[in-house]
Amino acid sequence: MSEETTAPEAGQENQEVGLSYQDIVAAIQIIDVTSQRGAIQGEELIQVGTVRERFVAFLRHAKAEGQYDGDIPSSSMNPPAEEAPAEEAE
């Protein structure tokens, strides 16, 4: 048997494979826009919402670990914990 190889598409020779935090933010934005436009059917909402919430949770974890410093889209299921008030000077 011979092995078949395919040539990389133009411009993809040196592209790194993986996801960035911005890719995840973009996916959340795509989910939000498509749901607002009615592109997601009712029976699909649970699955799509679950994936969106997992993305948000991933970004929150990355932010807590100091790996991500961008904005995190809001979430209705797991709102971010409120920051503790700064201690007042005595």
N, CA, C and O atoms as CSV, one atom per row, in Angstrom:
chain,resi,resn,atom,element,x,y,z
A,1,MET,N,N,0.828,-1.188,0.000
A,1,MET,CA,C,0.000,0.000,0.000
A,1,MET,C,C,0.867,1.243,0.000
A,1,MET,O,O,1.977,1.247,0.532
A,2,SER,N,N,0.357,2.271,-0.589
A,2,SER,CA,C,1.100,3.520,-0.588
A,2,SER,C,C,0.366,4.537,0.274
A,2,SER,O,O,-0.862,4.540,0.359
A,3,GLU,N,N,1.134,5.381,0.897
A,3,GLU,CA,C,0.545,6.426,1.728
A,3,GLU,C,C,0.209,7.618,0.856
A,3,GLU,O,O,0.984,8.015,-0.013
A,4,GLU,N,N,-0.953,8.173,1.104
A,4,GLU,CA,C,-1.341,9.371,0.381
A,4,GLU,C,C,-1.114,10.573,1.277
A,4,GLU,O,O,-1.483,10.566,2.452
A,5,THR,N,N,-0.518,11.580,0.727
A,5,THR,CA,C,-0.352,12.823,1.471
A,5,THR,C,C,-0.982,13.934,0.668
A,5,THR,O,O,-1.001,13.904,-0.562
A,6,THR,N,N,-1.487,14.892,1.365
A,6,THR,CA,C,-2.068,16.032,0.683
A,6,THR,C,C,-1.223,17.255,0.974
A,6,THR,O,O,-0.715,17.434,2.081
A,7,ALA,N,N,-1.087,18.068,-0.009
A,7,ALA,CA,C,-0.313,19.298,0.151
A,7,ALA,C,C,-1.139,20.283,0.976
A,7,ALA,O,O,-2.358,20.347,0.819
A,8,PRO,N,N,-0.494,21.049,1.849
A,8,PRO,CA,C,-1.239,22.052,2.607
A,8,PRO,C,C,-1.795,23.104,1.660
A,8,PRO,O,O,-1.205,23.406,0.622
A,9,GLU,N,N,-2.928,23.649,2.036
A,9,GLU,CA,C,-3.528,24.703,1.224
A,9,GLU,C,C,-2.636,25.940,1.263
A,9,GLU,O,O,-1.849,26.127,2.190
A,10,ALA,N,N,-2.773,26.766,0.255
A,10,ALA,CA,C,-1.949,27.973,0.157
A,10,ALA,C,C,-2.083,28.816,1.412
A,10,ALA,O,O,-3.198,29.093,1.854
A,11,GLY,N,N,-0.974,29.225,1.987
A,11,GLY,CA,C,-0.958,30.089,3.154
A,11,GLY,C,C,-1.055,29.350,4.476
A,11,GLY,O,O,-1.046,29.987,5.530
A,12,GLN,N,N,-1.146,28.021,4.455
A,12,GLN,CA,C,-1.297,27.274,5.698
A,12,GLN,C,C,-0.056,26.467,6.064
A,12,GLN,O,O,-0.100,25.673,7.004
A,13,GLU,N,N,1.017,26.645,5.365
A,13,GLU,CA,C,2.201,25.836,5.614
A,13,GLU,C,C,2.748,26.008,7.025
A,13,GLU,O,O,3.137,25.025,7.656
A,14,ASN,N,N,2.786,27.224,7.525
A,14,ASN,CA,C,3.430,27.489,8.813
A,14,ASN,C,C,2.445,27.912,9.900
A,14,ASN,O,O,2.854,28.447,10.930
A,15,GLN,N,N,1.161,27.678,9.681
A,15,GLN,CA,C,0.190,28.076,10.689
A,15,GLN,C,C,0.184,27.079,11.833
A,15,GLN,O,O,0.195,25.866,11.627
A,16,GLU,N,N,0.166,27.617,13.038
A,16,GLU,CA,C,0.127,26.787,14.229
A,16,GLU,C,C,-1.293,26.269,14.442
A,16,GLU,O,O,-2.266,26.992,14.231
A,17,VAL,N,N,-1.400,25.026,14.855
A,17,VAL,CA,C,-2.700,24.433,15.120
A,17,VAL,C,C,-3.055,24.669,16.576
A,17,VAL,O,O,-2.233,24.443,17.464
A,18,GLY,N,N,-4.256,25.117,16.823
A,18,GLY,CA,C,-4.693,25.341,18.193
A,18,GLY,C,C,-5.717,26.449,18.262
A,18,GLY,O,O,-6.087,27.038,17.247
A,19,LEU,N,N,-6.168,26.725,19.462
A,19,LEU,CA,C,-7.144,27.777,19.701
A,19,LEU,C,C,-6.542,28.844,20.592
A,19,LEU,O,O,-5.734,28.555,21.475
A,20,SER,N,N,-6.940,30.058,20.352
A,20,SER,CA,C,-6.534,31.147,21.234
A,20,SER,C,C,-7.746,31.537,22.077
A,20,SER,O,O,-8.870,31.123,21.796
A,21,TYR,N,N,-7.506,32.326,23.096
A,21,TYR,CA,C,-8.615,32.816,23.904
A,21,TYR,C,C,-9.547,33.662,23.046
A,21,TYR,O,O,-10.761,33.645,23.249
A,22,GLN,N,N,-8.997,34.395,22.098
A,22,GLN,CA,C,-9.831,35.213,21.210
A,22,GLN,C,C,-10.709,34.342,20.320
A,22,GLN,O,O,-11.819,34.746,19.974
A,23,ASP,N,N,-10.236,33.152,19.940
A,23,ASP,CA,C,-11.070,32.224,19.175
A,23,ASP,C,C,-12.288,31.812,19.996
A,23,ASP,O,O,-13.396,31.711,19.469
A,24,ILE,N,N,-12.075,31.576,21.287
A,24,ILE,CA,C,-13.172,31.172,22.169
A,24,ILE,C,C,-14.152,32.323,22.358
A,24,ILE,O,O,-15.364,32.113,22.331
A,25,VAL,N,N,-13.643,33.534,22.550
A,25,VAL,CA,C,-14.509,34.713,22.656
A,25,VAL,C,C,-15.312,34.878,21.369
A,25,VAL,O,O,-16.504,35.181,21.422
A,26,ALA,N,N,-14.680,34.685,20.223
A,26,ALA,CA,C,-15.376,34.805,18.940
A,26,ALA,C,C,-16.479,33.755,18.823
A,26,ALA,O,O,-17.560,34.056,18.316
A,27,ALA,N,N,-16.226,32.534,19.282
A,27,ALA,CA,C,-17.238,31.484,19.233
A,27,ALA,C,C,-18.439,31.855,20.106
A,27,ALA,O,O,-19.585,31.616,19.724
A,28,ILE,N,N,-18.175,32.437,21.273
A,28,ILE,CA,C,-19.271,32.876,22.153
A,28,ILE,C,C,-20.080,33.966,21.454
A,28,ILE,O,O,-21.310,33.956,21.498
A,29,GLN,N,N,-19.390,34.898,20.813
A,29,GLN,CA,C,-20.088,35.978,20.095
A,29,GLN,C,C,-20.917,35.427,18.939
A,29,GLN,O,O,-22.017,35.915,18.680
A,30,ILE,N,N,-20.404,34.423,18.247
A,30,ILE,CA,C,-21.153,33.801,17.150
A,30,ILE,C,C,-22.414,33.141,17.694
A,30,ILE,O,O,-23.486,33.271,17.103
A,31,ILE,N,N,-22.295,32.438,18.807
A,31,ILE,CA,C,-23.459,31.807,19.429
A,31,ILE,C,C,-24.489,32.869,19.803
A,31,ILE,O,O,-25.680,32.695,19.548
A,32,ASP,N,N,-24.039,33.964,20.404
A,32,ASP,CA,C,-24.955,35.034,20.815
A,32,ASP,C,C,-25.678,35.644,19.610
A,32,ASP,O,O,-26.894,35.836,19.649
A,33,VAL,N,N,-24.946,35.942,18.557
A,33,VAL,CA,C,-25.543,36.575,17.378
A,33,VAL,C,C,-26.529,35.627,16.691
A,33,VAL,O,O,-27.627,36.035,16.313
A,34,THR,N,N,-26.135,34.374,16.532
A,34,THR,CA,C,-27.040,33.439,15.852
A,34,THR,C,C,-28.300,33.172,16.671
A,34,THR,O,O,-29.378,33.000,16.103
A,35,SER,N,N,-28.180,33.136,17.988
A,35,SER,CA,C,-29.377,32.915,18.801
A,35,SER,C,C,-30.283,34.149,18.775
A,35,SER,O,O,-31.507,34.017,18.767
A,36,GLN,N,N,-29.689,35.347,18.761
A,36,GLN,CA,C,-30.487,36.572,18.684
A,36,GLN,C,C,-31.231,36.669,17.359
A,36,GLN,O,O,-32.331,37.218,17.297
A,37,ARG,N,N,-30.635,36.138,16.308
A,37,ARG,CA,C,-31.259,36.181,14.986
A,37,ARG,C,C,-32.214,35.020,14.742
A,37,ARG,O,O,-32.835,34.938,13.682
A,38,GLY,N,N,-32.334,34.132,15.710
A,38,GLY,CA,C,-33.259,33.023,15.575
A,38,GLY,C,C,-32.742,31.872,14.726
A,38,GLY,O,O,-33.531,31.069,14.227
A,39,ALA,N,N,-31.441,31.783,14.557
A,39,ALA,CA,C,-30.862,30.741,13.713
A,39,ALA,C,C,-30.737,29.399,14.431
A,39,ALA,O,O,-30.442,28.383,13.802
A,40,ILE,N,N,-30.959,29.390,15.736
A,40,ILE,CA,C,-30.863,28.164,16.515
A,40,ILE,C,C,-32.272,27.744,16.892
A,40,ILE,O,O,-33.033,28.524,17.465
A,41,GLN,N,N,-32.613,26.508,16.566
A,41,GLN,CA,C,-33.956,26.007,16.854
A,41,GLN,C,C,-34.094,25.694,18.340
A,41,GLN,O,O,-33.105,25.445,19.031
A,42,GLY,N,N,-35.318,25.711,18.814
A,42,GLY,CA,C,-35.593,25.506,20.220
A,42,GLY,C,C,-34.978,24.245,20.792
A,42,GLY,O,O,-34.411,24.273,21.884
A,43,GLU,N,N,-35.081,23.139,20.071
A,43,GLU,CA,C,-34.547,21.882,20.587
A,43,GLU,C,C,-33.021,21.854,20.613
A,43,GLU,O,O,-32.432,20.952,21.209
A,44,GLU,N,N,-32.381,22.820,19.980
A,44,GLU,CA,C,-30.919,22.899,19.972
A,44,GLU,C,C,-30.378,23.831,21.055
A,44,GLU,O,O,-29.173,23.861,21.304
A,45,LEU,N,N,-31.249,24.578,21.687
A,45,LEU,CA,C,-30.807,25.610,22.615
A,45,LEU,C,C,-30.044,25.066,23.817
A,45,LEU,O,O,-29.077,25.685,24.259
A,46,ILE,N,N,-30.453,23.940,24.343
A,46,ILE,CA,C,-29.755,23.391,25.512
A,46,ILE,C,C,-28.321,23.030,25.156
A,46,ILE,O,O,-27.392,23.376,25.886
A,47,GLN,N,N,-28.138,22.337,24.038
A,47,GLN,CA,C,-26.784,21.932,23.654
A,47,GLN,C,C,-25.913,23.141,23.348
A,47,GLN,O,O,-24.761,23.205,23.776
A,48,VAL,N,N,-26.455,24.089,22.615
A,48,VAL,CA,C,-25.686,25.284,22.258
A,48,VAL,C,C,-25.381,26.105,23.502
A,48,VAL,O,O,-24.261,26.589,23.669
A,49,GLY,N,N,-26.367,26.264,24.373
A,49,GLY,CA,C,-26.162,27.007,25.613
A,49,GLY,C,C,-25.135,26.347,26.521
A,49,GLY,O,O,-24.350,27.027,27.180
A,50,THR,N,N,-25.145,25.024,26.551
A,50,THR,CA,C,-24.178,24.295,27.375
A,50,THR,C,C,-22.759,24.525,26.875
A,50,THR,O,O,-21.846,24.747,27.670
A,51,VAL,N,N,-22.572,24.472,25.571
A,51,VAL,CA,C,-21.240,24.728,25.001
A,51,VAL,C,C,-20.813,26.160,25.303
A,51,VAL,O,O,-19.663,26.401,25.670
A,52,ARG,N,N,-21.740,27.118,25.151
A,52,ARG,CA,C,-21.416,28.521,25.426
A,52,ARG,C,C,-20.989,28.688,26.881
A,52,ARG,O,O,-20.002,29.368,27.163
A,53,GLU,N,N,-21.723,28.074,27.805
A,53,GLU,CA,C,-21.382,28.201,29.218
A,53,GLU,C,C,-20.038,27.552,29.532
A,53,GLU,O,O,-19.313,28.032,30.403
A,54,ARG,N,N,-19.697,26.470,28.840
A,54,ARG,CA,C,-18.389,25.835,29.049
A,54,ARG,C,C,-17.270,26.753,28.567
A,54,ARG,O,O,-16.218,26.844,29.200
A,55,PHE,N,N,-17.502,27.435,27.443
A,55,PHE,CA,C,-16.517,28.407,26.957
A,55,PHE,C,C,-16.318,29.525,27.974
A,55,PHE,O,O,-15.186,29.903,28.273
A,56,VAL,N,N,-17.421,30.053,28.506
A,56,VAL,CA,C,-17.340,31.138,29.486
A,56,VAL,C,C,-16.602,30.662,30.736
A,56,VAL,O,O,-15.751,31.376,31.267
A,57,ALA,N,N,-16.927,29.460,31.204
A,57,ALA,CA,C,-16.261,28.910,32.389
A,57,ALA,C,C,-14.765,28.734,32.139
A,57,ALA,O,O,-13.951,28.979,33.029
A,58,PHE,N,N,-14.406,28.312,30.933
A,58,PHE,CA,C,-12.993,28.149,30.583
A,58,PHE,C,C,-12.267,29.485,30.645
A,58,PHE,O,O,-11.157,29.567,31.171
A,59,LEU,N,N,-12.893,30.536,30.108
A,59,LEU,CA,C,-12.276,31.865,30.145
A,59,LEU,C,C,-12.157,32.373,31.578
A,59,LEU,O,O,-11.150,32.986,31.933
A,60,ARG,N,N,-13.174,32.125,32.408
A,60,ARG,CA,C,-13.104,32.541,33.818
A,60,ARG,C,C,-11.949,31.849,34.531
A,60,ARG,O,O,-11.214,32.478,35.293
A,61,HIS,N,N,-11.795,30.559,34.280
A,61,HIS,CA,C,-10.710,29.810,34.903
A,61,HIS,C,C,-9.354,30.353,34.448
A,61,HIS,O,O,-8.443,30.532,35.255
A,62,ALA,N,N,-9.236,30.611,33.144
A,62,ALA,CA,C,-7.976,31.141,32.615
A,62,ALA,C,C,-7.673,32.506,33.223
A,62,ALA,O,O,-6.519,32.818,33.516
A,63,LYS,N,N,-8.713,33.319,33.411
A,63,LYS,CA,C,-8.510,34.636,34.010
A,63,LYS,C,C,-8.083,34.495,35.464
A,63,LYS,O,O,-7.196,35.216,35.921
A,64,ALA,N,N,-8.704,33.578,36.195
A,64,ALA,CA,C,-8.347,33.352,37.596
A,64,ALA,C,C,-6.910,32.861,37.737
A,64,ALA,O,O,-6.241,33.154,38.728
A,65,GLU,N,N,-6.445,32.119,36.748
A,65,GLU,CA,C,-5.080,31.600,36.762
A,65,GLU,C,C,-4.072,32.615,36.209
A,65,GLU,O,O,-2.869,32.350,36.200
A,66,GLY,N,N,-4.556,33.773,35.750
A,66,GLY,CA,C,-3.679,34.804,35.217
A,66,GLY,C,C,-3.215,34.548,33.795
A,66,GLY,O,O,-2.245,35.153,33.338
A,67,GLN,N,N,-3.906,33.649,33.089
A,67,GLN,CA,C,-3.512,33.304,31.720
A,67,GLN,C,C,-4.250,34.128,30.677
A,67,GLN,O,O,-3.832,34.179,29.520
A,68,TYR,N,N,-5.343,34.775,31.073
A,68,TYR,CA,C,-6.169,35.557,30.148
A,68,TYR,C,C,-6.536,36.851,30.832
A,68,TYR,O,O,-6.966,36.852,31.986
A,69,ASP,N,N,-6.367,37.964,30.120
A,69,ASP,CA,C,-6.667,39.242,30.751
A,69,ASP,C,C,-7.722,40.044,30.000
A,69,ASP,O,O,-7.892,41.237,30.253
A,70,GLY,N,N,-8.424,39.404,29.088
A,70,GLY,CA,C,-9.459,40.091,28.313
A,70,GLY,C,C,-10.804,40.070,29.009
A,70,GLY,O,O,-10.944,39.571,30.126
A,71,ASP,N,N,-11.789,40.623,28.320
A,71,ASP,CA,C,-13.146,40.638,28.842
A,71,ASP,C,C,-13.783,39.263,28.682
A,71,ASP,O,O,-13.466,38.519,27.754
A,72,ILE,N,N,-14.676,38.945,29.592
A,72,ILE,CA,C,-15.409,37.684,29.538
A,72,ILE,C,C,-16.873,38.024,29.283
A,72,ILE,O,O,-17.462,38.815,30.020
A,73,PRO,N,N,-17.465,37.433,28.245
A,73,PRO,CA,C,-18.882,37.694,27.987
A,73,PRO,C,C,-19.734,37.300,29.194
A,73,PRO,O,O,-19.372,36.400,29.952
A,74,SER,N,N,-20.850,37.973,29.363
A,74,SER,CA,C,-21.709,37.690,30.502
A,74,SER,C,C,-22.343,36.314,30.375
A,74,SER,O,O,-22.447,35.754,29.284
A,75,SER,N,N,-22.759,35.792,31.505
A,75,SER,CA,C,-23.370,34.483,31.554
A,75,SER,C,C,-24.565,34.548,32.482
A,75,SER,O,O,-24.478,35.097,33.580
A,76,SER,N,N,-25.674,33.993,32.044
A,76,SER,CA,C,-26.865,34.014,32.897
A,76,SER,C,C,-26.879,32.859,33.882
A,76,SER,O,O,-27.541,32.939,34.917
A,77,MET,N,N,-26.161,31.788,33.577
A,77,MET,CA,C,-26.203,30.616,34.444
A,77,MET,C,C,-25.240,30.726,35.617
A,77,MET,O,O,-25.589,30.359,36.739
A,78,ASN,N,N,-24.056,31.215,35.378
A,78,ASN,CA,C,-23.043,31.308,36.426
A,78,ASN,C,C,-22.461,32.717,36.447
A,78,ASN,O,O,-21.343,32.928,35.976
A,79,PRO,N,N,-23.208,33.687,36.989
A,79,PRO,CA,C,-22.678,35.056,36.992
A,79,PRO,C,C,-21.388,35.120,37.789
A,79,PRO,O,O,-21.217,34.377,38.755
A,80,PRO,N,N,-20.474,36.005,37.390
A,80,PRO,CA,C,-19.207,36.118,38.111
A,80,PRO,C,C,-19.441,36.559,39.546
A,80,PRO,O,O,-20.348,37.338,39.839
A,81,ALA,N,N,-18.619,36.055,40.411
A,81,ALA,CA,C,-18.712,36.469,41.818
A,81,ALA,C,C,-18.342,37.936,41.917
A,81,ALA,O,O,-17.427,38.412,41.245
A,82,GLU,N,N,-19.068,38.639,42.762
A,82,GLU,CA,C,-18.779,40.062,42.926
A,82,GLU,C,C,-17.455,40.193,43.659
A,82,GLU,O,O,-17.128,39.406,44.547
A,83,GLU,N,N,-16.713,41.199,43.266
A,83,GLU,CA,C,-15.436,41.442,43.913
A,83,GLU,C,C,-15.673,41.901,45.341
A,83,GLU,O,O,-16.614,42.644,45.618
A,84,ALA,N,N,-14.823,41.459,46.232
A,84,ALA,CA,C,-14.933,41.884,47.619
A,84,ALA,C,C,-14.622,43.378,47.709
A,84,ALA,O,O,-13.705,43.860,47.043
A,85,PRO,N,N,-15.371,44.104,48.520
A,85,PRO,CA,C,-15.091,45.538,48.643
A,85,PRO,C,C,-13.715,45.764,49.233
A,85,PRO,O,O,-13.236,45.001,50.072
A,86,ALA,N,N,-13.099,46.826,48.773
A,86,ALA,CA,C,-11.768,47.159,49.294
A,86,ALA,C,C,-11.898,47.550,50.751
A,86,ALA,O,O,-12.857,48.208,51.156
A,87,GLU,N,N,-10.909,47.128,51.535
A,87,GLU,CA,C,-10.950,47.474,52.946
A,87,GLU,C,C,-10.695,48.969,53.119
A,87,GLU,O,O,-9.828,49.559,52.475
A,88,GLU,N,N,-11.474,49.543,54.001
A,88,GLU,CA,C,-11.328,50.969,54.234
A,88,GLU,C,C,-10.147,51.225,55.156
A,88,GLU,O,O,-9.855,50.436,56.055
A,89,ALA,N,N,-9.473,52.344,54.913
A,89,ALA,CA,C,-8.354,52.726,55.779
A,89,ALA,C,C,-8.909,53.163,57.117
A,89,ALA,O,O,-9.901,53.889,57.178
A,90,GLU,N,N,-8.276,52.725,58.181
A,90,GLU,CA,C,-8.774,53.092,59.521
A,90,GLU,C,C,-8.106,54.328,60.031
A,90,GLU,O,O,-8.402,54.778,61.138
